[in-house]
């Protein structure tokens, strides 16, 4: 090594130390500003992993958080499910263009023709035409913060079944259908849970064991687990929900469904930590170790990151890959996935062009979501110079608003678009009958927050305040031009009258 190279290495090391200190300072300041008990952050930059954490795992028992503290990563689990299926496909054990009934012949849906046509690919790219998920009113249902971001967790079983994936699939005939297979993309937790049953059928193993053997264990992801018995033998964070008076309460159950049930695990059941998520990022970015190609070739990993179905007007991305949201930010291509658990939020974003990744885990609802987004934006700007600006809405127009005002719904949530004479606004909440029937505490609903159209003659919108600030979506019209639904977080809420 020359003296010049040595000096450059010294300068590079000093620069990384300085930006690591800046990251730690920003994370601590932002967590305090949002009053979030704890947050853990990992950044992959120029081949170096930087981790920082602030706060505590639980407000009631203030154990400090670090990069090995486990959080419920919820819907980010979908990337694990998709990777396991891609490996099975590479080994010739699954055909993405085969019907789901090829592997799960007992599948029944509300429409027989729909069930007969549904393919594995439809489920992977969220074009299966399935609504969000099956809802059990006897358990916790994650509220608006989850539905408006990643919509990943709700109880899939019931008091009358054993909580298995087989029991989940047996109930899918009750799931509403929103369109024919392949007709449009709409984010579905149920679809990925059904993929978990495909994995079980093909491997002859429980989903959790199969994905551990196919993906997690060979990659050394020793702190990415599903069972609460495994969580409790490690350091873990506890979720918190804030009530209407602003007081924090411990979120129970730890996930959004009771311990021992498995029906939601493929779509949102994993727990992990910042260190493991950075290892996961290295794998999908193609930063090789000897074990990586044995799990999945670089070509197959990159295929997962290619657009499979279009997402229109969504904050989460421009398209779905397999297990990933794909999005262009500041002129660079990114892929990633987030998750919303019961009082916990996860975010993982990767930028292949820069070999960059950022993982953020926090333990408070609803503020944790906005905290995570702020940290991701800060990291993108300060590490690789990529900035994302929210677009500005056009002026308030009461005549135009008449078309869209009203109630929209899925089976768990109501979404109300309101016009108070001065602004257009959006409120999201758990249906009262579901909240009343639940045996566990639920997070608060999102009150009405200002929103606006993004163009004079279009149906795309942005929310400009509150816990959903920055979320974008669009209104759906039928052939006659009537508004029949609203899309938010890549998912359709149908008009409810």
C-alpha positions in Angstrom: 0.0 0.0 0.0 1.4 3.4 -1.0 1.5 6.3 1.4 -1.2 8.0 -0.6 -3.5 5.0 -0.4 -2.9 4.8 3.3 -3.9 8.4 3.7 -7.0 7.9 1.6 -8.0 4.9 3.7 -7.5 6.9 6.9 -9.7 9.7 5.5 -12.4 7.2 4.4 -12.4 5.7 7.9 -12.7 9.1 9.5 -15.6 10.1 7.1 -17.5 7.0 8.0 -17.0 7.6 11.7 -18.3 11.1 11.3 -21.4 10.1 9.4 -22.1 7.3 11.9 -22.0 9.9 14.6 -24.4 12.1 12.6 -26.7 9.2 12.1 -26.8 8.4 15.8 -27.5 12.0 16.7 -30.3 12.3 14.2 -31.9 9.0 15.3 -31.8 10.0 18.9 -33.2 13.5 18.2 -36.0 12.1 15.9 -37.0 9.4 18.5 -37.3 12.0 21.2 -39.3 14.4 18.9 -41.8 11.6 18.1 -41.8 10.3 21.7 -41.0 6.7 20.5 -39.6 4.5 23.3 -37.1 2.7 21.2 -35.6 2.5 17.7 -32.9 0.3 16.1 -31.2 1.3 12.8 -28.7 -0.4 10.5 -27.1 1.0 7.4 -25.0 -0.8 4.8 -22.7 1.7 3.1 -19.6 1.0 0.9 -19.4 -2.5 2.3 -19.5 -1.4 5.9 -22.3 -2.0 8.4 -23.2 0.9 10.7 -25.7 0.3 13.5 -27.1 2.7 16.1 -30.0 2.5 18.5 -31.8 4.8 20.9 -34.2 4.2 23.8 -35.6 1.1 25.4 -37.2 -2.2 24.5 -40.2 -1.5 26.7 -41.3 1.6 28.6 -42.4 -0.5 31.6 -39.0 -2.3 31.8 -36.4 0.0 30.2 -33.8 -2.4 28.8 -31.7 -0.5 26.3 -32.2 -1.4 22.6 -29.2 -2.5 20.4 -28.7 -3.9 16.9 -29.5 -7.4 18.1 -32.9 -6.5 19.7 -35.7 -8.4 18.0 -38.8 -6.6 16.6 -41.8 -8.0 14.9 -41.0 -7.2 11.2 -44.5 -8.2 10.1 -45.0 -7.8 6.3 -41.3 -7.6 5.6 -41.6 -11.4 6.1 -43.1 -11.5 2.6 -39.6 -11.2 1.2 -38.6 -14.4 3.0 -41.7 -16.3 1.7 -41.0 -15.1 -1.9 -37.3 -16.0 -1.6 -38.1 -19.5 -0.4 -40.6 -20.0 -3.3 -38.1 -18.7 -5.8 -35.6 -21.3 -4.6 -38.2 -24.0 -4.9 -38.9 -22.8 -8.4 -35.2 -22.8 -9.3 -35.0 -26.4 -8.1 -38.0 -27.3 -10.3 -40.3 -28.0 -7.4 -42.7 -25.1 -8.1 -44.0 -23.6 -11.3 -45.0 -20.0 -10.9 -47.4 -20.3 -13.8 -49.1 -23.4 -12.4 -52.4 -22.9 -10.7 -52.4 -22.8 -6.9 -54.6 -25.9 -7.0 -51.7 -27.8 -8.5 -50.2 -27.7 -5.0 -53.2 -27.0 -2.8 -56.0 -28.9 -4.5 -58.4 -28.3 -1.7 -58.5 -24.5 -2.3 -61.9 -23.0 -2.5 -62.7 -19.4 -3.1 -65.9 -17.4 -3.3 -66.0 -18.0 -7.0 -65.1 -21.4 -8.5 -63.7 -20.1 -11.8 -61.5 -17.7 -9.8 -60.1 -20.5 -7.7 -59.5 -22.7 -10.8 -57.5 -19.9 -12.6 -55.5 -18.5 -9.7 -51.7 -19.0 -10.2 -48.7 -18.9 -7.9 -47.5 -15.9 -9.9 -50.7 -14.1 -9.2 -50.1 -14.5 -5.5 -46.5 -13.5 -5.6 -47.1 -10.2 -7.5 -50.4 -9.4 -5.7 -52.6 -9.8 -8.8 -54.6 -12.6 -7.3 -57.8 -10.5 -7.0 -58.0 -11.4 -3.3 -59.0 -8.9 -0.7 -56.6 -8.1 2.2 -57.2 -10.9 4.7 -59.6 -13.0 6.6 -60.6 -11.3 9.8 -61.4 -12.9 13.2 -63.3 -10.5 15.5 -62.1 -12.5 18.5 -58.6 -11.4 18.2 -56.5 -8.3 17.6 -56.7 -6.6 14.2 -54.0 -4.2 13.3 -55.6 -0.8 12.7 -55.3 2.0 10.3 -51.5 2.6 10.7 -50.9 -0.9 9.3 -53.6 -0.7 6.6 -52.4 2.6 5.3 -48.8 1.4 5.1 -48.3 -2.3 4.7 -51.6 -3.9 5.9 -49.9 -7.0 7.0 -51.3 -8.4 10.2 -54.6 -9.6 11.3 -55.7 -12.9 12.9 -56.2 -15.5 10.3 -57.6 -18.3 12.6 -60.5 -18.4 14.9 -61.6 -19.9 18.2 -63.0 -22.8 16.2 -59.8 -23.9 14.4 -56.2 -24.8 15.4 -54.5 -21.7 13.9 -52.6 -23.6 11.2 -52.2 -22.6 7.6 -54.4 -25.5 6.6 -57.2 -24.1 8.8 -56.6 -20.7 7.2 -56.9 -22.1 3.7 -60.0 -24.0 4.6 -61.7 -20.6 5.4 -60.7 -18.8 2.2 -64.1 -19.3 0.6 -65.3 -16.5 2.8 -62.7 -14.0 1.6 -64.1 -11.3 -0.7 -62.7 -11.1 -4.3 -62.0 -7.8 -5.9 -61.3 -8.8 -9.5 -60.2 -11.6 -11.8 -56.8 -13.1 -11.4 -54.2 -10.9 -13.2 -56.6 -8.0 -13.7 -55.0 -5.6 -11.3 -52.5 -5.4 -8.4 -53.9 -5.1 -4.9 -51.9 -5.9 -1.8 -53.1 -9.1 -0.1 -52.0 -10.6 3.1 -54.2 -13.6 2.4 -52.4 -14.2 -0.9 -49.0 -14.6 0.9 -50.5 -16.7 3.6 -51.8 -19.0 0.9 -48.3 -19.1 -0.6 -47.1 -20.4 2.8 -49.4 -23.3 2.4 -47.9 -24.0 -1.1 -44.5 -24.2 0.6 -45.9 -26.6 3.1 -47.4 -28.8 0.5 -44.3 -28.9 -1.7 -41.8 -29.5 1.1 -43.9 -31.6 3.4 -42.8 -29.4 6.3 -44.4 -26.7 8.4 -43.9 -23.3 6.8 -41.5 -22.1 9.5 -39.3 -25.1 9.3 -39.2 -25.0 5.5 -38.2 -21.4 5.2 -35.6 -21.9 7.9 -34.0 -24.8 6.0 -34.4 -23.2 2.6 -33.3 -19.6 3.4 -32.7 -18.5 7.0 -30.2 -21.1 8.3 -27.9 -21.3 5.3 -27.6 -17.5 5.3 -26.8 -17.4 9.0 -29.9 -15.4 10.0 -29.9 -16.9 13.4 -32.0 -14.1 15.0 -34.8 -14.2 12.4 -37.5 -16.4 14.0 -41.2 -17.0 14.1 -42.1 -18.7 17.4 -42.5 -16.6 20.5 -40.5 -19.2 22.4 -37.6 -18.3 20.2 -38.2 -14.6 20.6 -38.2 -14.8 24.4 -34.8 -16.4 24.5 -33.4 -13.3 22.9 -33.4 -9.6 23.6 -36.7 -8.2 22.2 -38.7 -5.0 21.9 -42.3 -4.6 23.0 -44.8 -2.6 21.0 -46.6 0.4 22.4 -49.9 2.0 21.4 -50.8 5.6 22.2 -54.4 6.2 23.4 -56.6 9.2 22.7 -55.1 11.0 25.7 -51.6 10.4 24.4 -50.6 7.9 27.0 -48.5 4.9 25.9 -49.8 1.4 26.7 -48.0 -2.0 26.1 -49.4 -3.6 23.0 -50.8 -7.1 23.4 -50.6 -9.6 21.9 -46.9 -9.2 21.0 -47.7 -9.8 17.3 -51.2 -8.9 16.1 -52.6 -12.4 16.7 -52.3 -14.8 19.6 -49.3 -16.9 20.4 -49.3 -20.3 18.8 -51.3 -19.4 15.7 -49.5 -19.7 12.3 -52.1 -18.6 9.7 -50.4 -15.2 9.2 -46.8 -16.2 9.5 -46.0 -16.3 5.7 -47.4 -12.8 5.2 -46.2 -11.2 8.4 -45.0 -13.4 11.2 -41.2 -13.1 11.5 -39.2 -11.3 14.1 -35.7 -10.0 13.3 -33.1 -7.4 14.2 -31.1 -4.7 12.5 -28.0 -7.0 12.1 -30.0 -9.8 10.5 -31.8 -7.4 8.2 -28.4 -6.0 6.9 -27.3 -9.6 6.2 -30.6 -10.1 4.3 -29.9 -6.9 2.4 -26.3 -8.1 1.5 -27.8 -11.3 0.1 -30.4 -9.6 -2.1 -27.9 -6.9 -3.2 -25.6 -9.7 -4.4 -22.7 -8.9 -2.0 -21.6 -12.5 -2.0 -20.6 -15.0 0.6 -20.0 -18.7 -0.2 -23.4 -19.7 1.0 -25.4 -17.2 -1.0 -25.4 -18.9 -4.4 -26.3 -22.2 -2.8 -29.5 -20.6 -1.6 -30.3 -18.7 -4.8 -28.3 -17.5 -7.8 -27.7 -13.8 -8.3 -29.8 -14.0 -11.5 -32.8 -15.3 -9.6 -32.4 -12.7 -6.8 -32.3 -10.0 -9.4 -35.4 -11.4 -11.1 -37.3 -10.9 -7.8 -36.4 -7.2 -8.0 -37.8 -6.8 -11.5 -41.3 -5.3 -12.0 -44.0 -7.9 -12.1 -47.2 -5.8 -11.7 -47.7 -2.1 -11.9 -48.6 0.0 -8.8 -50.2 3.3 -9.7 -49.9 6.4 -7.5 -48.6 4.6 -4.4 -46.1 5.9 -1.8 -44.9 2.4 -1.4 -43.7 1.9 -4.9 -44.1 2.0 -8.7 -44.5 -1.8 -9.0 -44.5 -5.1 -7.2 -41.6 -7.5 -7.7 -41.7 -10.9 -5.9 -41.7 -10.0 -2.2 -40.6 -6.4 -2.8 -42.0 -3.0 -3.5 -40.0 -1.4 -6.4 -39.6 2.4 -6.4 -37.6 5.0 -8.1 -36.4 7.7 -5.7 -34.4 10.7 -6.8 -33.6 9.0 -10.1 -32.2 5.7 -8.6 -33.9 2.4 -8.4 -34.8 1.0 -5.0 -36.5 -2.1 -3.7 -37.7 -3.0 -0.2 -40.5 -3.8 2.1 -41.9 -2.6 5.4 -44.1 -4.0 8.1 -46.6 -2.9 10.7 -47.2 -5.0 13.7 -49.0 -4.3 17.0 -47.3 -1.1 18.1 -44.2 -2.0 16.1 -42.9 -0.9 12.6 -40.2 -2.1 10.3 -38.6 -0.7 7.2 -36.0 -2.2 4.9 -34.9 -0.3 1.7 -32.1 -1.2 -0.7 -30.4 0.8 -3.5 -28.6 -1.6 -5.8 -26.7 1.1 -7.7 -24.9 2.1 -4.5 -24.8 -1.2 -2.7 -26.7 0.6 0.0 -29.3 -0.5 2.5 -31.1 0.9 5.5 -33.1 -1.0 8.1 -35.2 0.8 10.8 -37.2 -0.9 13.6 -39.3 1.1 16.1 -41.8 0.2 18.9 -44.6 2.8 19.1 -47.8 3.4 17.1 -48.7 5.5 15.4 -45.6 7.7 15.6 -43.1 4.9 14.8 -44.2 4.8 11.2 -43.3 8.5 10.5 -40.1 8.1 12.6 -39.0 5.2 10.4 -39.8 7.2 7.2 -37.8 10.2 8.4 -34.8 8.0 9.2 -34.9 6.3 5.8 -35.1 9.7 4.1 -32.2 11.1 6.1 -30.0 8.1 5.4 -30.7 8.2 1.7 -29.8 11.9 1.5 -26.8 11.9 3.8 -25.1 8.6 2.7 -25.7 8.5 -1.0 -27.1 12.0 -1.9 -30.6 10.8 -2.9 -33.5 13.0 -1.8 -37.2 12.5 -2.1 -39.7 15.3 -2.0 -43.4 15.0 -1.5 -45.4 16.6 -4.3 -47.7 19.5 -3.6 -51.5 19.1 -4.0 -53.6 21.5 -6.2 -56.0 24.0 -4.7 -59.2 22.9 -2.8 -62.1 22.5 -5.2 -65.5 21.6 -3.5 -67.2 20.8 -6.8 -64.6 18.2 -7.7 -64.7 16.7 -4.2 -68.4 15.7 -4.5 -67.4 12.7 -6.6 -65.1 11.2 -4.0 -66.7 12.1 -0.6 -68.1 9.0 1.2 -67.2 5.8 2.9 -64.9 3.1 1.6 -64.2 -0.2 3.2 -62.5 -3.6 3.4 -63.7 -6.2 5.8 -61.7 -4.9 8.8 -61.6 -1.1 8.2 -63.6 1.9 7.2 -62.0 4.7 5.3 -64.0 8.0 5.1 -63.3 10.8 2.7 -64.8 14.1 4.0 -65.2 17.7 2.9 -65.7 20.2 5.7 -66.1 23.2 3.4 -62.4 24.1 3.7 -60.5 21.0 2.9 -60.7 17.4 1.7 -59.8 15.0 4.4 -59.3 11.2 5.0 -60.0 9.2 8.2 -59.2 5.5 8.7 -60.4 3.3 11.5 -61.2 -0.2 12.5 -64.9 -1.1 12.0 -66.7 -0.5 15.3 -68.2 -4.0 15.4 -64.8 -5.5 15.1 -63.3 -3.3 17.7 -66.2 -4.1 20.1 -65.9 -7.9 19.5 -62.1 -8.0 19.9 -60.7 -9.6 23.1 -57.5 -7.6 23.0 -56.6 -3.9 22.9 -56.4 -2.2 19.6 -54.5 1.0 18.5 -56.4 4.2 18.0 -58.0 5.1 14.7 -56.5 7.8 12.5 -58.6 11.0 12.7 -59.4 13.0 9.6 -56.3 14.5 8.0 -56.0 16.9 5.1 -55.6 15.4 1.6 -55.6 16.9 -1.9 -55.5 16.0 -5.5 -52.1 16.0 -7.3 -53.4 17.3 -10.6 -56.2 19.5 -11.9 -57.8 16.6 -13.9 -56.6 13.4 -12.3 -57.6 11.1 -9.5 -54.3 10.7 -7.7 -54.0 12.3 -4.2 -51.6 12.9 -1.3 -52.3 13.1 2.4 -50.6 16.2 3.8 -50.8 15.9 7.6 -51.2 13.5 10.5 -49.9 10.0 11.0 -50.4 9.2 7.3 -48.6 12.3 6.0 -47.0 11.7 2.6 -49.2 8.7 1.7 -50.3 8.7 -1.9 -53.0 6.8 -3.7 -55.8 7.3 -6.2 -59.6 6.9 -6.7 -60.8 4.1 -9.0 -63.7 4.7 -11.4 -65.9 2.4 -13.4 -66.6 2.6 -17.1 -69.3 5.2 -16.5 -66.8 7.4 -14.6 -68.3 6.8 -11.2 -65.9 6.5 -8.3 -66.1 3.0 -7.0 -63.0 2.7 -4.8 -59.9 4.3 -3.3 -56.4 2.8 -3.4 -54.0 3.4 -0.5 -50.9 1.4 0.2 -51.3 -0.5 -3.1 -54.7 -1.9 -2.0 -58.3 -1.2 -3.0 -60.9 -0.1 -0.6 -64.3 -0.5 -2.3 -67.0 2.2 -2.0 -69.5 1.2 0.7 -72.6 2.9 -0.6 
